[in-house]
Amino acid sequence: MEKDSKIFVAGHRGMVGSAILRALQRQGYTNIITRTRAQLDLTRQAEVEDFFASERPDYVFLAAAKVGGIVANSSAPADFMYQNMILEMNVINAAWRTGVRKLQFLGSSCIYPRLAPQPMPESCLLTSSLEQTNEAYALAKISGLKYCEYLNRQYGTDYISVMPTNLYGPNDNYHPEHSHVLPALIRRFHEAKVSGAAEVTCWGDGSPMREFLFVDDLADLCVFLMNNYSGNETVNAGTGREISIKDLTALVADVVGYKGRILWDTSRPNGTPRKLLDVSKATALGWTASTSLRDGIALSYADFLSSQIRTER
């Protein structure tokens, strides 16, 4: 990408999109296009086609998505499938029709099988069944990356896909029911600290292993890949390191400053037992994550506190 290339960041107000926007601005890109949902509804085909026909971006980062944790995915699978699938198809198809030079599709590590080999290589996609609690979201993301692959094969486009592990950082969703595990823990322990609660109960038994990537590290990789990678196979984005939910919970409590007891409700689901990405491809290309988990959680907690202040105002 040239510094003055016309770059569209879809979903720039979300956690991933806003991080990509920061990375582009930090690296000196000057011609970045953004639209809010009120200005451009990506689930409306006519609106998307009109936007691409008039703006003609050179490059597209497709970071827009409907996202949520186990509760949200389990309670509204039809919504997660429909909104994500129609959104991504509209954007990718319009990009192809208007001659976008390169597009990057952002997915999720939940596309890989529930019992995939660990760490999970890109090649294990579609080799066995998915985790049921987020199957609808995963199927939509698989469709998006496959559509990019099929366009590359049939029409010679240069569309790539990136599959991040569990993300966290500025602009995360801290909703008490619809957020992912790390931001949910930040909110829960902060509120327990403020209220003086003697104990906090967490879901499951704490045994699942998870990998976490700070979103600004992902954004740096996204810009790096747009400039340095072309290919049909997706690229995993992660740290290559994992932590149990029980240890993560203790770490978040420590960073937040909560001193009470932590209990576990084993009647609640654990989700996938283990989700560690094989990041050897990204490493071979010359990229590695740089933010430690403790430092990232501290930055996320500071962002959560800032978001609370903004909400109160």
C-alpha positions as CSV (number, residue, x, y, z in Angstrom):
1,M,0.0,0.0,0.0
2,E,1.2,3.5,-0.8
3,K,0.9,6.1,1.9
4,D,-1.8,7.9,-0.1
5,S,-3.7,4.8,-1.2
6,K,-7.4,5.0,-0.6
7,I,-8.1,2.6,2.2
8,F,-11.5,1.6,3.6
9,V,-11.6,0.3,7.1
10,A,-15.0,-1.4,7.6
11,G,-16.0,-1.5,11.2
12,H,-13.7,1.3,12.4
13,R,-15.6,1.9,15.6
14,G,-15.2,-1.7,16.8
15,M,-12.3,-3.0,18.8
16,V,-10.4,-4.5,15.8
17,G,-11.3,-1.8,13.2
18,S,-10.3,1.0,15.6
19,A,-7.0,-0.6,16.2
20,I,-6.4,-1.0,12.5
21,L,-7.3,2.7,12.0
22,R,-4.7,3.6,14.7
23,A,-2.1,1.4,13.2
24,L,-2.6,3.0,9.7
25,Q,-2.5,6.5,11.1
26,R,0.6,5.7,13.2
27,Q,2.4,4.4,10.1
28,G,1.6,7.4,8.0
29,Y,-1.3,6.4,5.8
30,T,-3.2,9.6,4.9
31,N,-6.2,8.6,2.7
32,I,-8.4,6.4,5.0
33,I,-12.1,6.1,4.5
34,T,-14.5,5.3,7.3
35,R,-18.3,5.1,7.7
36,T,-20.4,4.7,10.8
37,R,-23.3,2.2,10.7
38,A,-25.7,5.1,10.5
39,Q,-23.9,6.3,7.4
40,L,-23.5,2.9,5.7
41,D,-25.4,-0.3,6.7
42,L,-23.2,-3.1,5.5
43,T,-26.1,-5.5,5.6
44,R,-27.9,-3.6,2.9
45,Q,-26.6,-4.7,-0.5
46,A,-27.7,-1.6,-2.4
47,E,-26.0,0.8,0.1
48,V,-22.8,-1.2,0.0
49,E,-22.7,-1.3,-3.8
50,D,-23.4,2.5,-4.1
51,F,-20.6,3.2,-1.6
52,F,-18.0,1.2,-3.5
53,A,-19.1,2.5,-6.8
54,S,-18.7,6.1,-5.6
55,E,-15.7,5.9,-3.4
56,R,-13.6,3.3,-5.3
57,P,-11.2,2.3,-2.5
58,D,-7.9,0.7,-3.4
59,Y,-7.6,-1.5,-0.3
60,V,-10.2,-2.8,2.2
61,F,-9.8,-4.1,5.8
62,L,-13.1,-6.0,6.5
63,A,-13.2,-5.8,10.3
64,A,-16.9,-5.2,10.7
65,A,-18.8,-8.0,12.4
66,K,-21.5,-8.9,14.9
67,V,-19.6,-10.4,17.8
68,G,-20.3,-11.7,21.3
69,G,-19.5,-14.3,23.9
70,I,-20.9,-17.7,24.7
71,V,-24.3,-16.4,26.0
72,A,-24.8,-14.1,23.0
73,N,-23.8,-16.7,20.4
74,S,-25.9,-19.5,22.1
75,S,-29.1,-17.3,22.4
76,A,-29.1,-15.8,19.0
77,P,-27.4,-18.1,16.5
78,A,-29.7,-17.1,13.6
79,D,-28.8,-13.4,14.1
80,F,-25.1,-14.2,14.2
81,M,-25.1,-16.2,11.1
82,Y,-27.4,-13.9,9.0
83,Q,-25.8,-10.6,9.9
84,N,-22.2,-11.7,9.6
85,M,-22.8,-13.7,6.4
86,I,-24.7,-11.0,4.5
87,L,-22.4,-8.2,5.7
88,E,-19.2,-9.9,4.5
89,M,-20.7,-11.1,1.3
90,N,-21.9,-7.6,0.4
91,V,-18.5,-6.0,1.1
92,I,-16.4,-8.7,-0.6
93,N,-18.6,-8.9,-3.6
94,A,-18.8,-5.1,-4.0
95,A,-15.0,-4.9,-3.6
96,W,-14.5,-7.4,-6.4
97,R,-17.0,-5.7,-8.7
98,T,-15.3,-2.3,-8.3
99,G,-11.8,-3.6,-8.8
100,V,-10.4,-3.2,-5.2
101,R,-6.7,-4.1,-5.4
102,K,-6.5,-6.0,-2.2
103,L,-8.9,-7.0,0.6
104,Q,-8.2,-8.4,4.0
105,F,-11.0,-10.4,5.7
106,L,-10.9,-10.7,9.5
107,G,-12.2,-13.9,11.0
108,S,-11.8,-15.8,14.3
109,S,-10.0,-18.9,15.6
110,C,-13.5,-20.4,16.3
111,I,-13.5,-21.4,12.6
112,Y,-11.3,-24.4,13.6
113,P,-12.7,-27.7,14.8
114,R,-13.6,-28.1,18.4
115,L,-11.1,-30.9,18.9
116,A,-8.5,-29.7,16.4
117,P,-4.8,-30.6,16.9
118,Q,-3.0,-28.3,19.2
119,P,-1.6,-25.9,18.3
120,M,-4.1,-25.4,15.5
121,P,-2.5,-25.0,12.0
122,E,-4.3,-23.2,9.2
123,S,-4.6,-26.5,7.4
124,C,-7.0,-28.1,10.0
125,L,-9.9,-26.0,8.8
126,L,-13.0,-28.1,8.0
127,T,-11.4,-31.4,9.1
128,S,-14.0,-32.1,11.9
129,S,-17.0,-30.6,13.7
130,L,-17.1,-27.1,15.2
131,E,-17.8,-26.0,18.8
132,Q,-21.6,-25.9,19.1
133,T,-21.8,-22.8,21.3
134,N,-20.5,-20.5,18.5
135,E,-21.1,-22.7,15.4
136,A,-23.3,-20.1,13.6
137,Y,-20.7,-17.4,13.9
138,A,-17.9,-19.8,12.8
139,L,-19.9,-20.9,9.8
140,A,-20.4,-17.3,8.7
141,K,-16.7,-16.6,9.0
142,I,-15.7,-19.8,7.2
143,S,-18.0,-18.7,4.3
144,G,-16.3,-15.3,4.2
145,L,-12.8,-16.7,4.0
146,K,-13.9,-19.3,1.4
147,Y,-15.5,-16.6,-0.7
148,C,-12.2,-14.7,-0.8
149,E,-10.4,-17.9,-1.7
150,Y,-12.9,-18.7,-4.5
151,L,-12.7,-15.2,-6.0
152,N,-8.9,-15.5,-6.0
153,R,-9.1,-18.8,-7.8
154,Q,-11.8,-17.8,-10.3
155,Y,-11.0,-14.2,-11.0
156,G,-7.4,-13.7,-9.9
157,T,-8.1,-11.3,-7.0
158,D,-5.7,-10.7,-4.2
159,Y,-7.9,-11.2,-1.1
160,I,-6.4,-12.6,2.1
161,S,-7.8,-13.7,5.4
162,V,-6.5,-13.4,9.0
163,M,-7.8,-15.5,11.8
164,P,-7.1,-14.0,15.3
165,T,-7.1,-15.8,18.6
166,N,-9.1,-14.3,21.5
167,L,-8.7,-10.5,21.3
168,Y,-8.8,-7.9,24.0
169,G,-7.9,-4.2,24.3
170,P,-9.2,-0.7,23.8
171,N,-12.8,-0.4,22.6
172,D,-13.6,-3.9,23.8
173,N,-17.2,-4.8,24.8
174,Y,-17.5,-4.9,28.6
175,H,-21.2,-5.8,28.6
176,P,-22.0,-8.1,31.6
177,E,-23.7,-10.7,29.5
178,H,-22.6,-10.3,25.9
179,S,-18.9,-9.8,26.2
180,H,-16.0,-12.3,25.8
181,V,-14.2,-13.8,28.8
182,L,-11.4,-11.3,29.4
183,P,-13.4,-8.1,29.3
184,A,-16.2,-9.8,31.2
185,L,-13.7,-10.6,34.0
186,I,-12.4,-7.1,34.1
187,R,-15.9,-5.7,34.6
188,R,-16.9,-8.4,37.1
189,F,-13.8,-7.9,39.3
190,H,-13.9,-4.1,39.1
191,E,-17.6,-4.1,40.3
192,A,-16.8,-6.6,43.0
193,K,-13.9,-4.4,44.2
194,V,-16.1,-1.3,44.2
195,S,-18.9,-3.0,46.0
196,G,-16.7,-4.8,48.5
197,A,-18.0,-8.2,47.5
198,A,-16.5,-11.1,49.4
199,E,-16.6,-13.5,46.5
200,V,-17.0,-13.7,42.7
201,T,-18.4,-16.8,40.9
202,C,-17.1,-17.6,37.5
203,W,-18.4,-20.0,34.8
204,G,-17.2,-23.6,34.4
205,D,-14.3,-25.1,36.3
206,G,-11.5,-22.9,35.0
207,S,-9.8,-25.8,33.1
208,P,-10.0,-24.6,29.5
209,M,-6.8,-23.2,28.0
210,R,-7.0,-20.0,26.0
211,E,-4.6,-17.8,24.0
212,F,-5.0,-14.0,24.1
213,L,-3.7,-11.3,21.7
214,F,-3.7,-7.6,22.4
215,V,-5.7,-5.9,19.6
216,D,-3.0,-3.4,18.7
217,D,-0.6,-6.2,18.1
218,L,-3.2,-7.7,15.7
219,A,-3.6,-4.4,13.9
220,D,0.2,-4.2,13.3
221,L,0.0,-7.7,11.8
222,C,-3.0,-6.8,9.6
223,V,-1.1,-3.8,8.1
224,F,2.0,-6.0,7.8
225,L,0.2,-8.7,6.0
226,M,-1.6,-6.3,3.6
227,N,1.9,-5.3,2.5
228,N,3.7,-8.6,2.7
229,Y,1.4,-11.6,2.1
230,S,-0.8,-13.0,-0.7
231,G,-2.3,-16.4,-0.7
232,N,-5.4,-18.5,-0.4
233,E,-4.7,-20.0,3.0
234,T,-5.6,-17.9,6.0
235,V,-2.9,-16.6,8.4
236,N,-3.3,-17.3,12.1
237,A,-2.8,-14.3,14.5
238,G,-1.8,-15.1,18.0
239,T,1.0,-15.2,20.6
240,G,1.7,-19.0,20.5
241,R,1.2,-19.0,24.3
242,E,-1.8,-20.1,26.3
243,I,-3.1,-19.8,29.9
244,S,-5.9,-21.6,31.8
245,I,-9.1,-19.7,32.5
246,K,-8.5,-20.2,36.2
247,D,-5.0,-18.6,35.9
248,L,-6.3,-15.9,33.7
249,T,-9.1,-15.1,36.3
250,A,-6.5,-14.8,39.1
251,L,-4.3,-12.6,36.9
252,V,-7.2,-10.2,36.0
253,A,-8.3,-10.1,39.7
254,D,-4.7,-9.1,40.6
255,V,-4.4,-6.4,38.0
256,V,-7.8,-5.0,38.9
257,G,-7.0,-5.2,42.6
258,Y,-9.8,-7.5,43.8
259,K,-8.8,-9.4,47.0
260,G,-11.9,-11.6,47.6
261,R,-12.5,-15.3,46.9
262,I,-13.0,-16.7,43.5
263,L,-15.6,-19.5,43.2
264,W,-16.5,-21.7,40.2
265,D,-20.0,-22.7,38.9
266,T,-19.4,-26.1,37.3
267,S,-23.0,-26.3,36.0
268,R,-22.1,-23.6,33.5
269,P,-20.4,-24.5,30.2
270,N,-16.7,-24.4,29.7
271,G,-16.7,-24.1,25.9
272,T,-13.9,-25.5,23.8
273,P,-11.3,-27.3,26.0
274,R,-8.3,-25.8,24.3
275,K,-7.7,-23.2,21.6
276,L,-4.0,-22.5,20.8
277,L,-3.1,-21.3,17.3
278,D,-0.1,-22.4,15.4
279,V,1.5,-19.0,14.5
280,S,4.5,-20.4,12.7
281,K,3.4,-18.9,9.4
282,A,3.2,-15.3,10.7
283,T,6.5,-15.8,12.5
284,A,8.1,-17.0,9.3
285,L,6.8,-13.9,7.5
286,G,8.6,-11.8,10.1
287,W,6.0,-10.9,12.7
288,T,5.6,-11.7,16.4
289,A,3.3,-10.2,19.1
290,S,5.0,-7.7,21.5
291,T,2.5,-7.0,24.3
292,S,2.6,-9.2,27.4
293,L,-0.7,-10.5,28.8
294,R,-0.3,-8.6,32.1
295,D,0.6,-5.4,30.4
296,G,-2.3,-5.8,28.0
297,I,-4.8,-6.5,30.8
298,A,-3.5,-3.3,32.6
299,L,-4.1,-1.3,29.4
300,S,-7.5,-2.9,29.0
301,Y,-8.5,-2.1,32.6
302,A,-7.5,1.6,32.0
303,D,-9.6,1.6,28.9
304,F,-12.5,0.1,30.9
305,L,-12.2,2.8,33.5
306,S,-12.1,5.5,30.8
307,S,-15.2,4.0,29.2
308,Q,-17.1,4.1,32.5
309,I,-16.2,7.8,32.8
310,R,-17.4,8.5,29.3
311,T,-20.7,6.7,29.9
312,E,-21.3,8.7,33.1
313,R,-20.8,11.9,31.2
